[in-house]
Amino acid sequence: MRTQTEPVDEQLEAGLSTVLSERRQLINLAYRFLGSLADAEDVVQEAYARWYAMTRAQRDAVASPGGWLTTVASRICLDLLGSARARRERYVGEWIPEPLPDHSEWVGGRSGGTVDPADRITLDESVNMAFLVVLDSMTPAERVAFILHDVFRYSFAEVAESVGRSPAACRQLASSARRRIRSAQQAPATATAQRADIVRNFKQAWEAKDIGALITLLDPDATGLADGGGLVNAAPPTGGSEQIARYLVTITGKVPALTILERTVNGEPGLVVQEGGVTVSVLAFDFAGDRIKHLWAVRNPEKLRPWTSAA
């Protein structure tokens, strides 16, 4: 027999389920906005805190809880992006977006199953490292407008609510962001299978300490950056194929016990470097034809949390 409170309880549970179902979407949005899973998690937690800080009557008056949470999370990210310049000035060394493993590595695999499946990032072309680096060059408003409209397909009217500008202004912001992306993607596209072959050959040449082979796999004007966050040594391999190749071979000479593994990094072929079974570096690549154009090495242990069992 039903009590009088049961329909109310069922309604509350249904409403809670609807709100919580937005979590993965919000994590995906916030990661693309910020390039940091840890920051994305904080943003989503703050968005939910603001939701539950409202009275029951105020929440009931919201026609679309998902839309409300998206708007709030986007505004929080916009504020964080606005202060990112000051935070980057305090950051030690180069700042590189936080790398993400493939789902098989992230949940229930070698990473120890420490991340809730609801927090997994959808791995597509909008999270590869090269794309995130271009996003980081945009103004905060450009980045938010572009991601909401072009990646997640929100209308410009909806984007305007998050950005705090008119739909026409948001259209211009997204257009400016697209120009930045086209400018950064002038090199001919490299097929997925070919990228995997290049990374595999790069790994084998690195393990063999074959400087000549490494040079042939790197674009003559290749650039390399390393992010240690001031917590570990991360002298960047800088620019030029020969300088990068010699730097990498020097590393393996100093630490002969390194293990190099082929892994998926932000949805693309990449490499993971381990020392004594512990991940100490994650490498992501960008390609120009049949060569590596950019190399990013993340060594900051705080950014390697999804890759380690101790996370």
Phi, psi and omega in degrees: 000132180284142170268170182291340183273344186298314178301323178294316179298319179296322179294319179296317180296320179296318179295319179296318180298319179298316181293314183291335179293344179279352188302313183296319178300318181293320177299317179298315178299308187295324178296318179293326177294318193251340182071019182217122179293319180299315179294323179298317179297320179296319180297314181295320177299318179294321179298317178292324178298320179291326178296312183280351173283343177283158176287164178301320180296321179294320179293320179296334182281350180279117183293322182228096179304321179297317178296321179297313181296321178297316179298314181295314180298321180296320180292322177297316179297320179299318178295317180295319179296326179295330180263001184296325181302315180295320180292323179293327178295332178271346182288137181275119178082198182286145175253124178237140178306151182291124181283147180240139178278169172294155183302326180293334177273330189278317186238120175074008179247221184293340181280000172087007178064038186269354182249132179299132178306332180291345182260003182294142177271135174290118185270108175218190185295345181276004175234005177293154191299320180299319180293317180296324179294320177295317178303324183291343179275352182278162170290156179305317182293321177299314184297312181294316181297316181295313183295315181297316185276307188279329182267314184256001170064032171283148178290160179293334175294320178289321178299321182301325179295325182280321185276337180079027177229173181288158176303323179296319179294322178294324176299319179293321178298315180295322179296318177297320179297320179297322179297320178299318182292316179298321180296325182277347185248044182281337181290149178298143182294147179245128182297151183303314181297322180292322178298318179296321179294319180298315181294321178297316179294324178297315178300313183295321179292322179294315179298325181277357183055039182267093183299319180299316180293320178298318181298321180291338180270349180256140173298142180307328180257024182301149177238151178223138177229147177230142183238110176250351178061017182079001182264331176222161178293129181214055177299122186289145177286359176051227191238158180094135186299317183292318181295318179295315181300314181294323178298315182295319179293324177298320179300311182293333177289325181281329181233080186294344184274009181292142174244129181250125184240142173280127180216162173272124181241115183051042176081003182236158175300131180211188181228147174239131179254126180240148175232115184063033179082000180254131179292123181244348180200144175235128183249131175241154186227156168233148190237151172230102184065238183259022180226162178275125182264320180226144177230129177239126180243115178262118181242349179300114184300333179291337179267356181257013184305314181291351183262353187238147180289344181270008184296000000 
